[in-house]
Amino acid sequence: MRISILSKPVLSIGAFMLWSAVYVPNALAENVARSSPVSDKMPDAAISADPSTPMDQKLIEMEARDRFAKPDTERDAWLAFEQEYGHHPAMTPRRQAWMMKHIAISYFYTKEYEKAWAAITKAEALARQYALGDQPFMAEVYAYASLISTDQKKMDRANEYANLSMERAIRDYGEDSAETGLAYNARSYLTFKSGDLKTAKTQMCKAASLSEKHLPPSDPMIVNNLSNCGVTMYFQDDIGTADMMARAARIAHMHLPVDHPVTSLALHGSAAVLTQLGRYSEAEPLFRRLIDLELQLHKEGSPNVYNPMSMLSDVLAYQGKMDEALTIARSALAYAQTMNAGGDPASRGHANAQLARILTSLGRFEEALDYYRIAWENNSADLEKDDANIGMSEIVYARSLLANGRLAEAMIHAESGRKILAKGLEASSRRATNAEFSYATILAQAGRTDEALEISRKAADRLEKHLFDYTASRPQLISLAPVMTSGFATYAMIAIRAGQEVEAIRGAQLALASEMSLANADLAARAAARDEGVGDLIERLRKERAAERVALQELTTAEAKGSDSLSELSQTAQQLSNRVNETENEIAILFPQLAEISRPSVPSLTEIQSNLRPEQAAIFSLNLVDEILTLAVTKDAVHWSANPARGSIATNLRQRIVESIDDARYALAAPDQVKFDTDAAHQLFKLLFADELYAKLEKQTELLFPASGTLASISPALLLTKPYENTESLAKAAWLIRDKSVAIATDLSKQLVTERDNADVRFAGLGAPVLAQNSQGQISYASLFRGGSVDISSLSDLPTLPGAKTELSRMSEEFGAKNSLLLTGTEFTEPAIRSLDFTPFSVVTFATHGLTSGEIAGLSEPALVFTPPNQQSLEDDGLLTASEIAAMNIPADWVILSACNSGGGQNASSPTYSGLAKAFRLAGSRSLLLSHWPVRDDAATVLSISTVKGAVVDGLSRAAALQQAMLELMESETIAGASHPAVWAPFILIGD
């Protein structure tokens, strides 16, 4: 059995998670022969062939063929063999039965099931006619008879043959054999298709264990069974799914050709797991390569091509690439409607629902409704009665009816779909949980608030356990993308409308869980481990996990390219993963509480309010299907507002703001003459803060935002609280920063520090690398920015930063020379920083270029730029990457990254703050000052110096110091375009 993946994490209205049977494994002749005495059991004809005769030589050649190779090619080869040798005098009945078995298998892989069944029954008839029933190869005949019957939906017949296969395999080879593994494979496929996912997992993973134990590493069946074991684990919400899929992929890369069909199966598993873990940008190139591979292996119209095409559309949508996602979703739907038989019967329904989800995200609710209806109708027609996919599609159709104002119809379909789901899914499954959120929303709209709250509460509890089980087991691999936590927003909405503030705030925090939440949990675990005397082990584990993450990223990049280095990289990744597992096991013995401590914590409303000061408010804005809910927590109250918002309207407004920022950055001559999208800035403010809500925050002068959500990629400072009058200067506009200081709060379980004794603060100023000099003393456009959109072939091509050294020197003066360390120019090297003891320094500033993924050849993650070495080495390549930073110890109270886009994600499509911000937090840094876009060198100098002066000399809170610096800069007459937010609003404070 080969199962391919159509995993569908929930967007707004919900989604399917459908899996389809595509391939089945085979028992290779060499292993069959090795398992039985040749004298009395002849499992395959090639064993008794005489290589000196042409006929027997051909038998040996055919027996050696790889049935996992290109299906059409294998089928044609076996049909040609039958044509030439089918009536040969040496073609004994036993050999004829053997030949028909292989012809049946080849038809099975081309999904010509009727022909496959005819061939397998002919093999069985020959065995009966000539008393060959005791031949060991009959176990394989029965296994394929079961598999073919399953795909023909002849379940009783499939069960009969599955039993025969198991009995014969155990009799002839014993329970502990590869052949019995094939019987388990056939049994698992039938069980899976019959809806018993728990038993299917046990059976398939048993098949995987037997094949790995008894077959050589180069046997494709090992990878096939391991991948399928991972599929069944996924459906049981097993946290070991990612490890199993990764293991299958590594074995494939180490032992199989890069273009082997089973390698594509493993690649599919790798991509699906990345999707499951929220690492969409890494999954995208894998799905693109899979489409190319499947088109090479199969004819146009093959179901194998539909699967990666469909998942590519999803990962594009999750990254916000909606236009391309919509185009591919339409293509996938057209493909599903015309593709050949043999794929998942739910494909038509799935394709329609996928298109509907994207349309919903775009706010096209009426159009989406039609596709949701068709999805439900397709599934009802194509699937067995009470199939869980019918129930799921009916519930998401009901949710779409609600979004279109048809509550009565929505309730009818929701009740109907829920009954079907109850028969086909365990309540604890993720699909059932996601469906419950949709059902609860409909109940709430119908006024059945108590029922809605109880259902959503239970669903949220299940989702929280599942999510944090994953994060605790593999924190270095998961990315908390919003799509993984969207159900919690529904819970928060229902709870606040039911007057349950405590639950609403908990749900909001879970919905907005971010990369920084993982970093905080990691730091808490490390602190606890030190108290238990296992701190050294934890530090070793941290470094091993960082190395594993880098190795896996390199492996993923190589997978997407089909690189020749896949085998070597897979071995390296496997070795590092083994080290991680060994260290984790060692820690588990000495400190078994670590797993629980490593789970991100969610502070209660009481804790949050006790840690807030009277002038502070914590803001939680949640995007739901058709509205935006904003919750504001102050010292003594919870306020909220909800505004209608169809689809991705908030995202679109934010994108308009980002585009106007980009336009201004590229207008070198007169940035102040470039228009800023003031309408988008005001409309977004109104969506997030209804008039009555903002009025209730009149006394709060500092707003604390989460590290995810609508405002994660821009500073809230540039929102406009009032419409902009075109007659006035941008500097005079009603920016939010005029009323409030803003900061990102990553841990509301602790009180933010506002008053500090700066007398003994030590400062480390690091930066101003030696790079390319500007020719003829002219200032180029690139030299005005610290990284960002600079097309370079090497580090030495980056422009020098004339303001960086001045900036660091001025900061040093604020702290005093005796309390300061400056490493600039030729002293600012990667080895120097790696070897630096950061322990004495409270404030650390990096004034250099920051690069994001892809801005320089071979760079797959964010990095800081150092003075390049004359000769690059592993220890000094002139770049300090996020992974390398995460493995360091930088316990500074405040790290200032006066560099380009330092608040960005691990790559262009990753969640905000998943890159350098998370890395420095993992390194132990308490609070950070980061930028959202490439920073003007002159503006960076002014902002950073003024912020430090305000905090250190004037005694302001850091948020207030940044606020003051922004207000001063926008009024500046000496810095070109200073009134434009592109110049004054790049920085954001994280922490306190």
N, C-alpha and C positions, 0 to 999 in steps of 0.2 A: 504494500500500500504506500502510495505517495500522497500526502495531503498538502495542498497548497493553501495559502493563507489569504483571507480577506478580513483582516481585523479592523474594526471600525470603532475607535474611541468616540465618545459622544461629543458632538458639537453643541448646538443649542437645543434642538428638538429631540435629539436622540439618534441612535444609529444601530445598524446591525453588526454582528460579528459572525460572519459566515465562513465556513471552511469547506473545501471541496476535495474529493478524491481525484487524483490525477495520475499517479503512478503507483505501482506495486513493486516490491523487490523480488529478486530471484535468488535461488540457491545455486551457486556456481558449481560446475561439474567437478572441479578439483576438490571441493570440500565434500561433495556428496561421495566421491570415490574414497576420499581419505577416511570417511566415517564408517565404511562398511567393507567386509572381506570380499575380495574380488572373486574368490573361488565359487561362492554360491549365490552372491547378490550382484547383479549387474545394473547399477542405477542408471547409467546412460550408455548409449551405443558406442561412444568414442572410447570407452574403457576397453572394449574388446576389439577395437579396430586394429588392423595391420597396416602400418604406415607405408609398407612397400607397394600397396596396390592403390591405383588412382581413386577408386571408390572410397576406400577406407581413409586415404589421405584427406579427402574432401569431408568425411565425417568428422575427423579430428579438427579440421579447419572450422567447420560450422559449430562444433561444440565449444570452440574457443571464442566465438563471437560474443560481444558485449550486448546483451539485450537491453541495457540501459542507454545504448547509443541512439542516434537519431531514429525515431520510430519508423518513418516511411522507408528509410534505407534498410533497416533490419527486416521489416516485413517483405520487402521486395527480394532481399537476399534469400529468405527462406522459401518464398514462392518459386524463385528460380531454381533453388536446390530441388524442390519437389518436382518441378517440371523436368529436370535433367535426370534425377536419380530415383524418382518415385516408383518406377517400375523396373529398376535394376535388379538382376537376379540375386544380388547380394543384399537387397533390401528386405531383410527378414521381418516378420510381423512385429518383433520386439523393436526393431529399428523404425518401422513404420509408426508404431505408437509413440516412440520417442520424437520422431519428426513432427507428427501432428500436435504433440504437446508444445513444441517450440513454435509451430505456426500459430497455434492458439494464443500463446504468450505474445507473439509479435502483433497479432490482431488486437489483443487487449491494449497494448500500448498505443496503437493508432486509434483506439476507441471505437473500433468496428466490432461491437459486442455480439451481434448476431453471428458474424463469421467466426468470431472467437469461440462462441458457444458450439457452433457446428464442428469446429476442429477439435475442441476438447472432448466432446462426446464421441467423436470418431476414435480418438486415442483410447478412451475408456472402453468403447465397443471392441476394439482390437485386443485389449487386455482381457476382456471376458471371453472373446472367441478363441483365443489361443492360450488361455490359462496363464496369463501374465499378471494376474491380480496380486501375486505375492512379490512382484518386483518393487524394490525400494523407491523407484522414481514415481510410483503411484501416489506417494504422499504429496508430491509437488503437483501432480495432475489434480488431485482432490482440492488442494489449496487454491489453484487457479480456477477450478470450477466454482468454488465458493466466491472468489473475488468477482468473477464475471457475473455470477448470479446476483450478487449484491448490487452491481451497477445496473443490472436489468430489473432491479426491484423485485426479484424473486426471493424474498427473504426466507421462506421455509426451505426452499431448495438450497439456498446459501448456507443455512444452518446445518442441514444434513451433510453437505460436503465439508463444512468446517470441522464437524465432528469426525468424519472419516479421515480427514487430513491429520488431525491431532492424534487419533488412535494409531494410524499407520506410522507417523513420524516417531512416536514414542516406542512403538514396537520394534521398528527397524533401526533406530538410531539412539534411542534413550531420551529421557526428559532433558538432559543437559547436552543439547546439540544445536547446531545451526539450523538443521532441518526442522526441528521442533519450533525454532524461532520463526520460521516461515509459517508454520501452522498457527502460531500465536498472532502473526501479522494478519492472516486471513480472518481469524476470529475477531481481532480487534476492529478491523474494518467493518465487519458486519455489525458488531456491537455499537460502534460509533454511529453508523448510519441508522441504527435502530433507536438512537437517542440516549443510550446508557453511557454517558460520557465518563463517569467514574470508573466503571469496569473496563471501558476501552483504554483508559490510561494505564491501568494495571497490566493489561494484556500487551499493549504496544511497547511499554517500557520493558516488559519481560523479553519481548522479541529483540529489542535493542541490546539488552544485556547479553543475551545468548549469541547474537551475531558478533558483538564486539569481543566476546570471550573466545569464540571458536574460528572466526574468519581472519584472514590476513588483513593488515591495515589498508591494503589497496583495494579490497573488495567494496564496491559501491553500496552493497546492502547495509554495511555498517552505518554509513552516513544517512542512507535512506531511513533506516529504523530509528536512529537517534533523532533525526529531524521530526519524524512522525511522533516519537515519544514527546518531544517538545511541544508539538501541536496539542496533543491530548492534555499535557500538563497545563498549557495555557487555558484551556477550557475549564480546568479545575482551579484556576486562580493560584496555581502553584508558584511560589516565589523563586523556584529553581528553574523556571522556564528559560530565562535569558541565558543561564549557564549551560543548559542542555543544548540550546540552539547554537551558542557560540562554540561549544565542543564539537558539534556536528560540522560546523563550517571549518573549524581548524583542521579536523581530520581530512576533510575534502581538499582543502588547500595544500595539505602536506602530501597527499597520496594520489590525488586525481588530477587530470588535466584541467586547465582553467575553463575550457569550453565543454566539459563533460556535463550531460544532462543532470546528473545527481549533484554536481557542483552548483548548478543553477538552483536546485532545490534548497541546498544549504544557504545559498546566497539569499534566496527568498526568505528563509528563516531569519537570517541576520537582519535583513531590512525590516521585517515585521517586528522583530524585537526592539529595534531602534525606535520604530513608531510607537510601540507600546510604552517605551521608556520616555517618550516625549522628545526624542532627539531627531526631530523631523528633517532638519537640514542635512544631517548625515545620512538619513535613509533615502533622501531624494535621488542622489546619483546612483545608488544601488538599484532602485526601481527602474531608472532609465536604462541601465545596463541590462537588467533582466528582460526588459521588453526586447532589446536587440538580440539577446541570447535565445529567447523563446521563438522569435521570428526565424532565427537561423535553424532551430531544431524542429520547428513545426510549420505546417502550412498556414497560410492566412486563414483565419476562421477557427483556429485552435483555441479551446478554452484556456490553455496555458498562457496565451498572450493577454487575455482579458484580465487575469488576476493582477499582475504588476501594473497594468495600465490603470486599473481601478484604484489601486493603492497609491499610485503616483498622484492621482487627482486629489486624494485625501491629504497627503503630506504637503502638497502645494497649498491647499486651502488652510491647513493648520498654520502655515507660515505667512498667511495673508496674501498669497499670490493668486488672488481670486480670478482674474481674467484667464490665466492659463489653466487654473483648476477647472473652471467652467468649460473651457474648450475641450479639455481632455475628458471630463465627465460626459459631455455630449458624445464624444467619439466612443467612449467605453459603452455607453448605452446602445449606440448604433451597432457596435461590435457584438454585444450580448444578444441582441435581437436576431442576429444572422449567423452566429457562430455555430460550429458543428456540435453534434451531440457528444455527450460524455463529460460535460462540465457539471458544475454544481447546478441542480435544477432551480436553485434560488437566485441564479445570476440575473435573470431579467428583473426580478423584483428588487434585488440589491442595486442594480444600475439605476433604476428609476428613483429609488430612495436617495442614492448618493447625489444625483443631480438635484433633487429636491432640497437636500441639506444645504448645498452651496447657494441655491437660489434664496433660501431662507436667510442665510447669512448676508446676502446682498439686499435684503429687505423686500424681495419680490414674492410676497406671501401668497398672493392669488395663484401665480404661476406654479409655485412650489406645491400648492395643495393638489393640483391635478396630478403631478408626478407621484406624490405620496399615495393618492388613491390608486393609481395604476400599479404601484409597487405592491400594495396590499392585494389587489385583484390578481396580479401575476402570481404572487406566492400562493394565494388560495387555489389557483388553477394548477400550478406546477408542482406543489408539494403535497405530501400525505396529510390527511386530516389531523388536526391538532399538532402539527409541526410548530415548534417554538417560533420559527421565523414568521409564520403567519400571525401569531399573536403579537410579536414585536412590531411588525409592519402595521398592524391595525392600531396599535397604541400610538405610534408616531404619526399616523394619519389623524388620529383623534386629537393629538396635540396641535397639529396644523389646522384642523377645523377650529379649535379654540382660538388660535392666533388670527383666524379670519372671522371671528365673532360668532361662530356657530356652536354655542355652548351645548345645547340640547343634543345635537348629533354627536358632538365630541364625547359626551358622557356615555352615550349608547355604545360607541365603538371602543371606548376605553374599558368599559366593563367587560365587553365581549373579548377583547384582546387579552385582558388580564386573566380571564378564566383559562384561555388556551395556554398562556405562559405558565400558569400554575401546574399544568399537566406535564409540560415539557422541560421546565427548568427548575433547579433548586433555588429557593428564595435567596440564598447567599451568593448566587452567581452575579457577576458584574452586569450581565445583560438584564437580569431580573431587577437588579438594583437601579439601573438607569431607567428602566421602564416605570419603576415605582415613583421616581421623581416627576415624570410626565403625568402620571395618574394623579399624584398629589396636587400638582398645579391645577388640573381640571377640577378636582374636588374643591380646592380653595376658591376658584372662580364661581363655583356653584353654591358657595356659602357653607359648605360642610368643613368648616375650619378645623374643628377638633380632629376629625378623621385625617384631614390633609397633614396636619402637624404630626400626628402619630406616625403616619406612613413615611413622611419625609425624614423624621427623626431616626427611625430604624434604618432607613436607607443610608442616611448620612453616617451612622455608626458603622455600618458594614463597609462603606466606601473608605472611611477614615482608616479602619483597621487594615484593609487591603493596601491602600496607598502607602501607609507608614511601615507596613511589613516590608514592602519593597525598598523603601528608602533606608531602612535600618540594615537590610541585608546587603545592599550594594549602593551605598551613597555616592560612590565615585562614578556610577554609570547612569543614574537617573537624572532627568531634567524635568523639573516641576512646571511643565507648560500648562497654561490655563485650561486647555482642553481636557487635561487629566483631572481637574478639580471642579469642573463646571456644575456638577450636581449640587455642590454645597451652596451655590448661589441661590438655587431654587429653595433649598432648606431655609436659608436666611430670609428670603422674601416671605415665605409662608409664616415663619416664626415671628417676624416683626409685625406682620398684619394681624397675627393672633395675640399681639401684646406681650410676646415672650422675648424680652430684650436680651436676656442672658444667652438664649439659644441663637438668636439672630446674630449676635456679635461673634459667637463661636463659629457659626456657619460662614460668616463673612471672612474670618481669618483663614479658615480652611480653603475657601474659594480662592483666596489671594496668596496662598502659600507660595513661596518663591525659592530661588536658589539660595538666598541668604538664610532662609529657614533651615536648610540643610547644613549650611556652614555653622550656624549657631548651635545646632544639635551636635555637630562634630566637636566643637570647642567645649561644650558641656561634658561630653563623653571623655574627652582628653583630660579635663580637669579632674573628673571623678576617678579616672584611671590613675592619675598621679597620686591621689590620696590613698588609693589601694595598693600602691607600690608597683604598678605595672606601667608606669609612664613611659619607660624606655620601649616597651613592647608596642605601645600605642603609637609612639613616634615612628617606630620601624614600620608599623602597619600603614601609617599615613603616607610615608614615602613610597612604600610598595604599591599602594593604591594609586598614587599619582603616576608612578611609572607604568602601571597596568593601563591606566586611562590613556596615556600617551601612546602606548603600544597598540591599543585597540583602535585609536583614532587613525594611526598610520595604517593599520590593517584594513580599516574601513575604506580609506582613500585608495589603497591598492586594490581592494575588491571592486570598487567602482570603475577602475581602469583596466581590470584584468591583468594586473602587473605580473611579471615573471618572478617578482620577489615575494609572492604570496606564501609560498611554502616556508621560506625563512622567517617572514614576519609572523606567520601562524605559530611556528615553534617558539619564537620569542614571547609572543602573547601567552601561549600555554604555560611556559616556564614561569612567567610573572604571575599568572593567575594561580598557579600551584603554590607559589610563595605566599600570596595573599591568603589562600585557603589554609595553609599550614600555620601562618601567624594568627589568623582568626581562631583556629582550633586551639592553639596554645593559650590565647587570651580567654577563650570560653571556659577553659578549665580553671584558670586562675581568677577570672573575674566574670562570672556568668551573667552578671547584671548589665554588662555593657550593651547587649542588644536592645534592652528596654530603654536604657538611658540615651541611646543613639537615635531614638525616635523623636522627630521634631515635636516640641511641646506647644500647646495653644493656651495662653493665659486666659483666665476667666475675666468676665467683665469687672468683677470686684478688684482683681489684681491690676487690671489696666487703669481703672480709675484711681486706685491708691498710688499708682506711680506717675500719674499725670499731675502737672502743676495747674493752678487755676487759669493761667493764660494759655494753656495748651488744649488742642482738640485732635483726636485721632480720627482720620477720615478713611472710610471704606466705601469705594464705589464699585458696584457690581453690574456687569452687562448681562441681562437676561434676553430671552428671545425677542420680546417686544417692549421692553422698558429698561431704564437704568435706575437702580436702587442705590442711594447714597445714605450711609449711616455715619453719624458724627458722635463720637464719645467725648464728653467733657468730664471734668472732675466730679460732677454731681448729676449728670443727666445723659440721656441718649436721645438724639434727635434724628429724624430721617425724612427723606422725601423720595418720591418715585416719579419719574418723567417718562412719558411714552417715547420709545426709540426703536424703530424698526430695524432689524438686522444689524448691520455694521455701521450705522450712522456715526457713532462716536469714533470709531476707527477711521472713518473717512475724514471727519473733521480734524482729527489728529494728523492724518497724512497730509492734509492741506497745509497745516501749520509747518510740518517738517519740510514740505516742498518750498514754502516761502522762505524758510531759513536757508535752505540750500541755494535758492536763487540769490539771496543777499550775499552769501559767502563767496559766490563766484563773481559778484559785481565788484571787482577790485577798485575801479576808479571812483565810484560814488555809491557805496553800499547804502548810504542814508537816503538815496533817491529810489531805491528798490522798495516796492510796496510790500508790506507785511500783511498777511491775511488776517486782518483784525476781526473780520466777520466770523471766521472759523474760531478764533480765540474766544470771542464772546459767546458764540453759540455753544461751544463745548462747555464753557463755564456754566451757562444756564442749564444744560443737560445734567451736569453733575451737582449743581447747587441751585435748587429751586429758591425763589426769592425768600420764602418764609424760613427755609433752612439756614441760608446765609445770615439772615437777620438775627437768628438765635445764637450765632457765633460772634456777635458784636464784641464781646469782652475777651474773646480768645485772639491773641496776637500771634500765635505760632501754630501752624497746621502741620500735623505729622501724617505722611502718606505711606502706604505700603510699598514694597519693592516690586510689585507687579500690578497689573491692571491697566486701565486706559491711559494713565499718566506716567507709566513707568519709563517710557522712552523720550519724554520731554519734561522740562521743569514746569511744575505748576505755577511758578513765578510769572510766566508769560501769559497766563489767562487774563482776559479782560472782564472786570466785574461790571462794566457799563459799556454801552455802544461807543465806538470810537468816532469822534467828530473829525472829519478830514481836514478841517481848517487848523487844527492844532498839531504841534510837534508830537512825534511818537513818545518823546521823553515825558510829555505831560499826560499821556493816556492813563486810564484807570487800571493799571496793571495790578494783579493780585498781590504782588510783592510790595506795593505801596501800603496795603492794609495789613498784610501778614508776612511773617517770615515762614519759610517752608523747609522741611527736611524729610528724609526717608527714615522711618523708624523700623528697624529690622527685628527688634526684640522689645515688645511692650511689657514683658514680665519683669523688667528692671526699670528703675527710675533713671531718667536721663540726667546727666551731670550738667549743671549750668555754671556753677561757681568753682573755679580752680585756683590753686596757688601756683602761679607761674614763676615764682622766684627761682626755683631750681630746675626748671624745665630745660632739657637738653635737646638740641636741634641738629638734625643731619640733613644737609642740603646736597642733593645728588643730581647731576645732570650736565647739561651743556656739552654734549658729545662733540668730538672733532669729526666733522662730516665735510661734504662738498662745500667749497667756497663759491659765492656768487661771482660770476665773471664780470670784470670791469666795474666792480663795486655797485652794480645795479641790484635792486631788490626784485626778485622774481615773485610771481604770484605764489608759487609753492613755498617760498621761504617765509611767507607770512603766517603759515599754518603749521601746527605741530602734528605732522602726519595727515592722514585723511585724503583719499582720492589722489594720491601721488603715484604715478606710474613709474616704478623703479625696477631696475634689474638687479641691483645690489644695494646694500646699506650705504655704501660710499656715495651713491647717487642722491641720497637724501640731502636736502638743503640744511645748512647750518642754522642755528636758532640764536640770533643776535641778542635777544632779550633774556635768554635763559640764565646766563651767568649773573647778569645784573639782578634778576629776580631773586636768585638764591643768596647773593651777597646782601641784598636789602633785607631779606628775611633774617639772615644771620645777625644783622645789626639789631633787629628787634629783640632777639634772644640774648644778645651779648656774645662777644667773641669767645670768651672762656667757656661758654656753654654750647658752642657750635662746632660742627665738623662740616667741612666743604670738600666734596670730591667732584671736580669738574674737569672738562677737557680730557687730556690723556690719562688722568687718574680715574676717570669715570669709565671703568671697564667691567665686564661681566665677572671675571675672577675676583676683582676687588670687592664687588658688592656681595658675591656669594660668600666670601670669607669674612665679611664685616659682622661684628657682634652688634646686633641692633638693640640688645637688652637695655643699654643706658639711655636710649633716646626716646623721648616722649612724642616728639613731632618729627616726622620724616617727610621730606618733599622730593619728588622726582620731577625734574623739569627737562623733559626730553620728548622725542617723538613717541607716540603710541601707534602701533599698527594693529589693524584688525585682520581676521583670517582672509588670506588670499591677496593681500596687498603687496606681498613679495613672494617670489617663487618658493614653494615648499612650505609656506607658513600656513598652518591649519588651525591656529588659535591666536588670540590676542597676545601682544608682546610689547615690551618696552625696549627702546633702541639705546645701545651703548656705543662708545667709540669702537669702531670695528678693529679687530686684530689684523696684523699683517698676514697671518696664516690662520685660517679657521680651524677649529678643533671641536670635539664634542663638549669640552669644558668651556670654550669661548668661541661662540659664533657671532657675538655682537648683539644677541637678542636674549632677553629674559622672558620666557613665555609664561602664560598663566599657570600651566602645570608645574613649571619649575618654581614659580613664586609660591604656589600652594604647599610645596614641600619644604619651604624655608621657615625660619622662626623670626617673625617680625612683630614683636609684641608692643608696638607703638600705640600710644593713646590716640594719635591722629596721623593719618597718612594722607598727604596731598599729592594727587596725581595731576600735575599741571601739564597734561598731555592730551593728545587728540582722542576723543571718543572713548575715554577710559571707563565709562560706565556701560559700554556696549556689551553684547553677549559673547558667548564662546565663538560664534561666527555670525555672519550677517543675519541669519534667520533664527538664531537662538534667543531665548528670553533675555530681556535686559538684566544687567548685573550678574549674568552667569559667567562672565569672563574675568577681567582683572579684579572687579569688585569682590567676587566670590573668592578669588585666589588670595587676595590680601586678607580677607576675613579668615580664611582657613589657615593663613600664616600667623594668625593671632592678633591682627590689627583691630583696634576697638572701633574707631570711626574713620570715615574717608571723605575726601572732597574730590569729586569726579566730574568729568565732562560728558555731555550727551552727543556732542558733535565736534569736528575739528575746530580747535580754538585758535583765534588770532594770537600771534606771539605777543603783540603789544597789549592786547586785552587780557591775556592770561597773566602777564606780569602784574598789571594793575589789580586785577581781581584777587589774585593769590596774596599779594603783599598787603592789600587793604583788609582782606579777611583775617589774615594772621595778626595784623596790627590791632584790629578791632577786638579780637579775642584775647590776645596776650597783653596788650598795653592798656586798652580801654576797659577790659573786663567784661565785655559783652558775651552772651552765649554765642556759640559758633553759628547757629542759625541766624541770629540777629546780626552778627558780624558780616556774614555773607549778604544778608539783606541790605545792610548799609553800603557795602562795597558795590552792589549792583546799582543801587539808587545813585550813588556818586558817579559811577561810570556812565550811566545813560545820560547824565547831564554834562559830560565832559565835552569841551570844545577843542581839545588837542588830539583826540583819537577819532579818526575818520569813521563815520557811521555809528558812533557810540550809542545813539538812541535806538538803534535797531536791535531787537531781541537776539538776532544772530550773533551780536557782539557781546551784549551784557548778560545773556541768560544761559550760557552753556553749562555752568557748574551747578551741581546739586550736592547737598550734604547728606551723607549716610551715617546714621547713628547720632551721637551727640558731640 
